[in-house]
Amino acid sequence: MIQALRGMKDIMSPDNARFTHIIETASRIAARYGYEYIETPLLEETALFKRSVGESSDIVGKEMYQFIDKGGHDVCLRPEGTAGVVRAFIQNKLDKKGGTHRFFYHGPMFRYERPQKGRLREFHQFGCESFGEVSVYEDFTMIMMIKDIFDALGIGYTIKINSLGCPECMPGYRERLVAHLHDIEDGLCEDCQRRIATNPIRVLDCKVESCRTLLQSAPLIVENLCETCDSEFNRLTALLKSHNLPYELDPKLVRGLDYYTRTAFEFVSSEIGAQSAIAGGGRYNRLVEFLDGKPTPAVGFALGIERIMELVKMPEIGREGLYLGVMEPKAVETILQIAHKKRQSETVFTEYHKRSLKAHLKAADRLGAKRCAVIGEDELAAGEIWVKDLETKEESRVAIETFE
């Protein structure tokens, strides 16, 4: 028997209702914040992610589903959503138009890594990207939008924030960090030793306990910010405080991708085990330029749908919809006509095969229908339909022409 590939999962009942509820809730809130939907391809040129995510990252180095297509092009399934949105932003010349452009998206991403709870090889994200606004108020507003999404979904969280500096203050900090890392290099894991030369900031994000212990004395980014970055970060924390939004300063929060600058943030949950991040993002003012666009400030985030599915509080939904069945085969065409009319305003379940009244009632109950309507031989002859409200238990026979 052919089965789904390892790390790939079908989304079926009962998970499908929770999955769509997350997407619909997040999309509705993003639209209220002025974001419009964008759909980008699952397949992109590999160069897009090498230049944006960074060749030194684990995503590009180890995890991409990369191959040469029949036309000889080096392509890959998208491992994250931001780079594709930036590519579309530039390709459609929005970087030349100026102004502010805000997009939201959702869909599958692909990374070849060891499958684990909340992170499969095919996983789904909801994300937002804002272009053209340099103000830290946009960073704050995006954090507030994530808060609104998680509040609407009934998910508890802790907010962690950090600043990753800018091209003015980062080089000096990088030198100090690399010097410190060389002093403790022998005790670091193999990945961290490799990153000293390629991407030393990522060492701060290592999950290996022995590395975390050695890094406790490492110089911190927030203590080496330039005047502008320090002022912007202080303004962000002041905004969070003034809106009574608790946060934790995490000086080792660096995010997993190379394109971040200044603000970095994560929403974490203690209810999902070691993989505690449920949303994350930050500012990436240089990425548009890195991909050959006009320099454009930008900030974005993504949340992992599989990560939060178990945490979502589903709204209580009463019975809804109409179940139509027959006890007389000749009545099938009649219920099809009724079904077409009723589907203009409500959900309709139909059963074409002759069944007993008891069987129809049982099926309607299982489907969660609010009403069960059945036509038998007597009802068909009289031009009527038998109806039962499954909430109030009231029964009646009404004329088919006036059935509402």
C-alpha positions in Angstrom: 0.0 0.0 0.0 1.3 3.4 -1.0 1.5 5.7 2.1 2.3 9.4 2.6 6.0 10.2 2.7 7.7 10.5 6.1 7.1 14.0 7.5 4.1 14.6 5.2 0.6 14.5 6.7 -3.0 14.5 5.4 -5.2 17.1 7.0 -8.6 15.4 7.6 -11.4 15.4 10.2 -11.2 16.3 13.0 -8.1 18.4 12.4 -9.4 20.1 9.2 -11.9 22.2 11.1 -9.2 23.5 13.5 -6.8 24.1 10.6 -9.3 26.2 8.6 -10.4 28.0 11.7 -6.8 29.2 12.3 -6.4 30.4 8.7 -9.8 32.1 8.6 -9.2 33.9 12.0 -5.7 35.1 11.1 -6.8 36.2 7.6 -9.7 38.2 9.0 -7.6 40.0 11.6 -4.8 40.7 9.1 -7.3 42.2 6.7 -8.5 44.5 9.5 -5.0 45.7 9.8 -4.9 46.7 6.2 -3.1 43.6 4.8 -4.1 42.1 1.4 -3.8 38.4 0.4 -0.9 37.3 -1.8 -0.2 33.8 -3.2 3.3 32.9 -4.3 4.5 29.7 -6.0 5.6 26.7 -4.0 8.5 26.2 -6.4 11.1 28.9 -6.8 14.7 29.3 -8.1 17.1 28.0 -5.5 19.2 31.2 -5.9 16.3 33.1 -4.2 16.8 31.4 -0.9 20.6 31.2 -1.1 20.6 35.0 -1.4 17.9 35.7 1.1 18.0 33.1 3.8 21.8 32.8 3.4 24.0 29.9 2.3 25.4 29.6 5.8 22.0 28.7 7.3 20.9 25.2 8.0 17.8 25.7 5.8 19.9 26.2 2.7 22.8 24.0 3.7 20.9 20.9 4.9 17.1 21.2 4.6 15.9 22.3 1.2 14.1 20.1 -1.2 16.3 21.1 -4.1 16.6 19.5 -7.6 17.3 20.2 -11.3 14.1 20.3 -13.3 13.6 19.0 -16.9 14.7 22.4 -18.3 18.0 22.3 -16.4 16.9 24.9 -13.8 18.1 24.7 -10.2 14.8 24.9 -8.2 13.5 24.1 -4.8 10.3 23.8 -2.8 10.0 26.9 -0.7 11.4 26.4 2.8 9.8 29.7 4.1 7.5 32.4 2.9 9.2 35.8 3.1 11.7 35.4 0.3 8.9 34.6 -2.2 6.8 37.6 -1.2 9.9 39.9 -1.5 10.6 38.4 -5.0 7.0 39.1 -6.0 7.2 42.6 -4.5 10.3 43.4 -6.7 9.1 41.5 -9.8 5.9 43.6 -9.8 8.0 46.8 -9.4 6.3 47.8 -6.2 9.7 48.8 -4.8 9.7 51.6 -7.5 6.2 52.8 -6.6 7.0 53.8 -3.1 4.4 54.0 -0.4 3.5 51.2 2.0 2.5 47.7 0.8 1.2 45.1 3.2 0.5 41.4 2.4 -0.6 38.3 4.2 -0.2 34.7 3.0 -0.7 31.1 4.1 0.3 27.7 2.7 2.8 24.8 2.9 6.6 25.1 3.3 9.1 22.3 2.9 12.2 21.4 4.9 14.0 18.1 4.9 14.7 17.6 8.6 13.9 15.0 11.3 10.1 15.1 11.7 9.0 16.1 15.2 5.9 17.2 17.0 4.7 20.5 15.6 7.3 20.4 12.7 6.9 18.1 9.7 8.8 18.1 6.5 5.7 19.7 4.9 4.3 22.2 7.3 2.0 25.2 7.0 2.6 28.8 7.9 0.5 32.0 8.1 2.6 35.1 7.6 2.5 38.9 7.0 5.0 41.2 5.3 5.0 45.0 5.4 7.1 47.0 3.0 7.9 50.7 2.9 7.5 51.8 6.6 10.7 52.3 8.5 9.0 53.4 11.8 9.2 51.2 14.8 5.5 51.8 15.2 5.0 49.3 12.3 7.0 46.7 14.3 4.8 47.4 17.3 1.6 47.2 15.3 2.6 43.9 13.8 3.3 42.5 17.3 -0.2 43.7 18.3 -1.7 41.9 15.3 -0.2 38.6 16.4 -1.5 39.3 19.9 -5.0 39.8 18.5 -4.7 36.5 16.5 -3.6 34.4 19.4 -6.2 36.1 21.7 -8.9 35.3 19.2 -7.7 31.6 19.0 -7.6 31.4 22.8 -3.8 30.7 22.9 -1.6 31.8 25.8 1.9 33.1 25.0 5.0 35.0 26.2 6.6 37.6 24.0 10.4 37.7 23.6 12.2 40.6 21.9 15.7 41.6 21.0 17.5 44.0 18.6 19.9 42.7 16.0 21.4 46.1 15.3 22.2 47.4 11.8 25.1 47.6 9.4 26.6 50.5 11.5 26.7 48.7 14.9 26.8 45.0 13.8 30.4 44.8 12.5 31.9 46.0 15.8 29.8 43.6 17.8 30.6 40.7 15.4 34.3 41.2 16.0 33.8 41.1 19.8 31.6 38.0 19.5 34.0 36.2 17.2 36.9 36.9 19.6 34.9 35.5 22.5 33.9 32.4 20.4 37.5 31.6 19.6 38.3 31.6 23.3 35.7 28.9 23.9 35.8 27.2 20.5 37.1 23.9 21.7 34.0 23.4 23.9 31.5 24.3 21.2 29.6 21.7 19.1 30.6 21.1 15.5 27.8 23.3 14.1 28.8 26.2 16.3 32.5 25.8 15.4 31.5 26.0 11.7 29.3 29.1 12.3 32.2 31.1 13.8 33.5 31.7 10.3 30.2 31.7 8.4 27.5 33.2 10.7 28.7 33.8 14.2 25.5 35.4 15.4 23.7 32.1 14.9 25.9 30.5 17.6 23.9 32.4 20.2 20.8 30.4 19.2 22.4 27.0 19.7 20.1 24.5 21.6 23.0 22.3 22.8 23.2 22.6 26.6 27.0 22.6 26.8 27.1 25.4 24.2 24.5 27.4 26.1 26.5 27.2 29.2 29.7 28.4 27.5 27.7 31.3 25.9 26.4 32.7 29.1 29.4 35.1 29.2 29.2 36.1 25.5 28.9 39.8 24.6 25.3 40.8 24.0 23.9 42.6 21.0 21.7 45.0 23.0 24.8 46.2 24.8 26.5 47.1 21.6 23.8 49.0 19.6 24.5 52.3 17.9 22.6 55.3 19.1 19.8 55.0 16.5 19.2 51.3 17.1 19.2 51.8 20.8 16.7 54.6 20.6 14.4 52.6 18.3 14.6 49.6 20.6 13.8 51.7 23.7 10.8 53.2 21.9 9.5 49.7 21.1 9.8 48.5 24.7 8.1 51.7 25.8 5.2 51.1 23.4 4.8 47.6 24.7 4.7 48.8 28.3 2.3 51.6 27.6 -0.1 49.1 26.1 0.2 46.7 29.0 1.8 44.0 26.8 4.2 42.0 28.9 7.5 41.0 27.2 10.8 39.4 28.0 14.1 40.8 26.8 16.0 37.8 25.3 19.5 39.1 24.2 20.2 35.7 22.6 17.2 35.8 20.3 18.7 36.0 16.9 16.1 34.3 14.6 17.1 31.6 12.2 17.5 33.6 9.0 20.3 35.9 7.8 18.1 38.7 6.6 16.9 40.2 9.9 18.1 43.5 11.3 17.0 45.5 14.3 13.8 44.2 15.8 13.5 40.5 16.4 10.6 38.9 18.3 9.1 35.6 19.1 5.8 34.4 20.7 6.5 31.3 22.7 4.3 28.7 24.5 5.2 26.4 27.4 2.4 24.0 26.3 4.1 22.4 23.3 7.3 21.0 24.7 10.8 21.9 23.6 9.6 23.5 20.3 8.2 26.5 22.1 8.1 29.1 19.4 4.7 29.5 17.9 5.3 32.7 15.9 8.4 34.8 15.1 9.6 37.6 12.9 11.3 41.0 12.8 12.6 43.7 10.7 14.7 43.0 7.5 15.4 46.4 6.0 18.1 45.2 3.6 16.5 42.1 2.0 14.8 43.9 -0.9 18.1 45.4 -1.8 19.9 42.0 -1.5 17.5 40.7 -4.1 18.2 43.6 -6.5 15.3 45.8 -5.6 15.3 49.4 -4.5 16.3 49.7 -0.8 13.0 49.3 1.1 12.4 49.0 4.8 10.4 45.9 5.7 9.1 43.9 8.7 7.3 40.6 8.8 6.4 37.5 10.8 5.2 33.9 10.4 3.3 31.5 12.7 3.4 27.8 12.4 -0.1 26.3 12.0 0.8 22.8 13.1 2.6 24.2 16.1 -0.6 25.8 17.5 -3.3 23.4 16.4 -3.4 21.6 19.8 -3.6 25.0 21.6 -6.5 26.5 19.7 -9.8 26.8 21.6 -12.4 26.0 19.1 -15.7 28.0 19.3 -18.7 26.1 20.3 -20.8 25.5 17.2 -24.4 24.3 17.6 -26.3 22.2 15.1 -26.5 23.7 11.7 -27.7 22.7 8.2 -30.4 20.6 6.7 -30.4 16.9 6.1 -32.6 15.6 3.2 -33.4 12.0 2.7 -36.0 9.7 1.0 -38.0 6.7 2.0 -39.4 6.5 -1.5 -36.9 6.2 -4.4 -39.2 8.3 -6.7 -38.7 11.3 -4.3 -34.9 11.6 -5.1 -35.4 14.2 -7.8 -37.6 16.2 -5.5 -35.0 16.4 -2.7 -32.4 17.3 -5.3 -34.5 20.3 -6.3 -35.0 21.3 -2.7 -31.3 20.9 -2.0 -30.3 23.2 -4.8 -32.6 25.9 -3.5 -31.6 25.5 0.1 -27.9 25.6 -0.6 -28.2 29.2 -1.6 -28.5 30.0 2.1 -27.5 27.0 4.2 -25.5 23.8 4.4 -27.4 20.8 3.0 -26.6 17.1 3.4 -28.4 14.7 1.0 -28.9 11.0 1.1 -30.1 9.5 -2.3 -30.8 6.0 -1.2 -34.0 4.7 0.4 -33.5 4.3 4.1 -35.8 4.0 7.1 -36.8 7.1 9.1 -34.7 5.8 12.0 -31.6 5.5 9.8 -32.1 9.0 8.4 -32.5 10.5 11.9 -29.3 8.7 13.0 -27.4 10.0 10.0 -28.6 13.6 10.4 -27.6 13.5 14.1 -24.1 12.2 13.2 -23.6 15.0 10.7 -24.7 17.6 13.3 -27.6 18.8 11.1 -30.1 21.1 12.8 -33.1 19.8 10.8 -33.9 16.4 9.3 -36.4 16.4 6.4 -37.6 13.2 4.7 -40.0 12.4 1.9 -41.8 9.0 2.0 -44.5 7.5 -0.2 -47.3 9.3 1.7 -45.5 12.7 1.7 -44.7 12.4 -2.0 -48.3 11.7 -2.9 -49.5 14.7 -0.8 -46.8 17.1 -2.0 -45.4 17.4 1.5 -42.1 16.8 3.4 -41.7 15.5 7.0 -39.4 17.8 9.1 -37.9 17.4 12.5 -35.9 20.0 14.4 -33.2 18.1 16.1 -32.7 20.8 18.7 -36.3 21.4 19.8 -37.5 17.9 18.8 -40.5 19.4 17.1 -42.0 17.5 14.1 -44.3 18.7 11.3 -45.4 18.0 7.7 -45.4 21.0 5.4 -46.0 21.6 1.7 -42.9 21.2 -0.4 -43.7 24.5 -2.1 -43.7 26.4 1.1 -40.9 24.5 2.9 -38.4 27.0 4.4 
